[in-house]
Amino acid sequence: MELKKEIKQAYKELSNFFKIKLPIRVFIVSNIINLNYKQKRKWFGVGFFRKNTVVVIHKKLFPKLRHKKEEFKGVVMHEMAHIFIKETIKKNIPIWIEEGVAQWLSFPKVSKKKIKKISLKKLKTLEDWYKYDTPFIYCSNFFHYLENKYGREKIYKFLVALNKKNMSKAFRDVFKIKLEDCEKEYRKNEKIV
């Protein structure tokens, strides 16, 4: 019952932010061995999505995969966020936007001490993403920075603008600053060197 409540809360928060309702199914897996067999590969994460379906490990198994049980709602929300993002933005976008927004919506800001300098320009594809140690933290904290400076609604408007404009133009039109300059301000504000 507790898991259903967390799933419903995550869906409600995302639905409110994205201003849409989507048919999303969530499957909770209680046996990691079966999941690894069905995936035909070793799976190290605790959740993933495919089309409009989220698959997540039961929270009681989170510690076995080096996650805290308290992260369950955030993991479900992160995976659901990908589905909402793909429905909102009907084209390919840089990975830093998709993963950054999914993480920002799902988890609180991470301590400055853990952030390593990355360049958003270098995070376009999944291959780029895995070249770095902590891109989730850098990118989600960038969206926390945008939220604090401009508000959540501006971030939503940026995502919607990506349908009609390229990333640089959408960012500049919504936030009234070039992405590169905003990233410099973010690094300075967060003391990322």
C-alpha positions as CSV (number, residue, x, y, z in Angstrom):
1,M,0.0,0.0,0.0
2,E,2.9,2.4,0.9
3,L,4.5,1.8,-2.6
4,K,1.2,2.6,-4.4
5,K,0.9,5.9,-2.4
6,E,4.5,6.9,-3.4
7,I,3.8,6.0,-7.0
8,K,0.6,8.0,-7.1
9,Q,2.3,11.0,-5.5
10,A,5.1,10.9,-8.0
11,Y,2.7,10.7,-10.9
12,K,0.6,13.6,-9.5
13,E,3.6,15.9,-9.1
14,L,4.8,15.2,-12.7
15,S,1.3,15.5,-14.1
16,N,1.0,18.9,-12.5
17,F,4.4,20.1,-13.7
18,F,3.9,18.9,-17.3
19,K,0.2,19.9,-17.4
20,I,-0.8,16.5,-18.9
21,K,-2.0,13.1,-17.9
22,L,-0.5,10.0,-19.4
23,P,-1.3,6.3,-19.2
24,I,1.8,5.0,-17.3
25,R,2.1,1.5,-16.0
26,V,4.5,0.7,-13.1
27,F,5.8,-2.8,-12.5
28,I,7.6,-3.5,-9.2
29,V,10.1,-6.4,-9.4
30,S,10.7,-8.4,-6.3
31,N,13.3,-10.8,-7.8
32,I,16.5,-9.3,-9.3
33,I,17.6,-12.6,-10.8
34,N,14.4,-12.9,-12.9
35,L,14.9,-9.3,-14.1
36,N,18.5,-10.0,-15.1
37,Y,17.3,-13.1,-17.0
38,K,14.5,-11.3,-18.8
39,Q,16.8,-8.3,-19.7
40,K,19.5,-10.7,-21.0
41,R,22.1,-8.5,-19.4
42,K,23.3,-7.7,-15.9
43,W,21.2,-4.8,-14.5
44,F,22.8,-2.5,-11.9
45,G,20.2,0.2,-11.6
46,V,17.0,0.1,-9.6
47,G,14.6,1.4,-12.3
48,F,14.1,2.0,-16.0
49,F,11.4,2.9,-18.5
50,R,10.4,1.7,-21.9
51,K,7.7,3.5,-23.8
52,N,4.9,4.1,-21.2
53,T,6.1,1.5,-18.7
54,V,8.3,1.9,-15.7
55,V,10.0,-1.1,-14.1
56,V,11.4,-0.6,-10.6
57,I,13.0,-2.9,-8.1
58,H,11.0,-3.3,-4.9
59,K,12.3,-0.8,-2.3
60,K,13.2,-3.7,0.1
61,L,15.9,-4.7,-2.4
62,F,17.4,-1.2,-2.9
63,P,20.2,-1.7,-0.3
64,K,21.4,-4.7,-2.3
65,L,22.0,-2.4,-5.2
66,R,23.6,0.4,-3.1
67,H,20.5,2.6,-2.9
68,K,18.5,3.8,0.1
69,K,14.9,2.6,0.5
70,E,13.9,6.3,0.9
71,E,14.9,6.8,-2.8
72,F,12.1,4.6,-4.1
73,K,9.7,7.5,-4.9
74,G,12.5,9.5,-6.5
75,V,13.5,6.6,-8.7
76,V,9.9,6.0,-9.8
77,M,9.4,9.7,-10.4
78,H,12.7,9.9,-12.4
79,E,11.7,7.1,-14.7
80,M,8.2,8.5,-15.1
81,A,9.7,11.9,-15.8
82,H,11.4,10.5,-18.9
83,I,8.0,9.5,-20.3
84,F,6.5,12.9,-19.6
85,I,9.6,14.6,-21.2
86,K,9.3,12.5,-24.3
87,E,5.6,13.3,-24.6
88,T,6.2,17.0,-24.1
89,I,9.2,17.3,-26.4
90,K,8.6,15.5,-29.7
91,K,12.2,15.4,-30.9
92,N,15.6,14.4,-29.8
93,I,17.2,16.6,-27.2
94,P,20.7,16.6,-25.5
95,I,21.0,14.1,-22.7
96,W,21.8,16.8,-20.2
97,I,18.3,18.2,-20.5
98,E,16.4,14.9,-20.3
99,E,18.5,13.4,-17.5
100,G,18.9,16.8,-15.7
101,V,15.2,17.5,-15.7
102,A,14.3,14.0,-14.7
103,Q,16.7,14.1,-11.8
104,W,15.8,17.7,-10.8
105,L,12.1,16.8,-10.5
106,S,12.8,13.7,-8.6
107,F,15.5,14.4,-6.0
108,P,16.6,17.4,-3.9
109,K,19.7,19.4,-4.7
110,V,22.9,17.6,-4.0
111,S,25.7,19.1,-1.8
112,K,28.2,21.3,-3.6
113,K,31.1,19.2,-2.4
114,K,30.0,16.4,-4.8
115,I,29.8,18.4,-8.0
116,K,32.5,18.0,-10.6
117,K,32.9,20.5,-13.5
118,I,31.4,19.3,-16.7
119,S,30.4,21.3,-19.8
120,L,26.7,21.0,-20.9
121,K,27.8,21.3,-24.5
122,K,29.7,18.1,-24.2
123,L,26.7,16.1,-22.9
124,K,24.6,15.5,-26.0
125,T,24.4,11.7,-26.2
126,L,24.2,8.7,-23.8
127,E,27.8,7.9,-24.8
128,D,28.9,11.4,-23.7
129,W,27.0,10.9,-20.4
130,Y,29.0,7.9,-19.4
131,K,32.3,9.6,-20.0
132,Y,31.9,11.6,-16.8
133,D,31.7,10.7,-13.1
134,T,28.8,12.7,-11.8
135,P,26.7,14.2,-14.7
136,F,23.4,13.6,-12.8
137,I,24.5,15.9,-10.0
138,Y,25.9,18.6,-12.2
139,C,22.9,18.7,-14.5
140,S,20.1,18.3,-11.9
141,N,21.8,21.0,-9.8
142,F,21.9,23.2,-12.9
143,F,18.1,22.9,-13.1
144,H,17.8,23.6,-9.3
145,Y,19.8,26.7,-10.0
146,L,17.4,27.7,-12.8
147,E,14.4,27.0,-10.6
148,N,15.8,29.2,-7.8
149,K,16.7,32.1,-10.2
150,Y,13.8,31.9,-12.7
151,G,11.1,29.6,-11.3
152,R,9.7,26.2,-12.3
153,E,7.3,27.7,-14.9
154,K,10.3,29.0,-16.9
155,I,11.8,25.5,-17.0
156,Y,8.5,24.1,-18.3
157,K,8.3,26.9,-21.0
158,F,11.9,26.0,-22.0
159,L,11.0,22.4,-22.5
160,V,7.9,23.3,-24.6
161,A,10.0,25.8,-26.6
162,L,12.3,22.9,-27.6
163,N,9.6,21.6,-29.9
164,K,9.9,24.7,-32.2
165,K,13.4,26.0,-31.6
166,N,16.9,24.7,-31.3
167,M,18.3,24.4,-27.8
168,S,20.3,27.6,-27.7
169,K,17.5,29.7,-29.1
170,A,14.9,28.2,-26.8
171,F,17.1,28.7,-23.8
172,R,17.9,32.3,-24.7
173,D,14.3,33.2,-25.5
174,V,12.9,31.8,-22.2
175,F,15.7,32.7,-19.8
176,K,16.9,35.9,-21.6
177,I,20.5,34.7,-21.3
178,K,22.8,32.6,-23.4
179,L,23.2,29.0,-22.1
180,E,27.0,29.4,-21.9
181,D,26.7,32.6,-19.8
182,C,24.1,31.0,-17.6
183,E,26.3,27.9,-17.1
184,K,29.2,30.2,-16.1
185,E,26.9,32.0,-13.5
186,Y,25.8,28.6,-12.2
187,R,29.4,27.4,-11.8
188,K,30.4,30.7,-10.1
189,N,27.3,30.5,-7.8
190,E,28.0,26.9,-6.9
191,K,31.8,27.5,-6.7
192,I,32.5,24.8,-9.2
193,V,36.0,25.1,-10.6
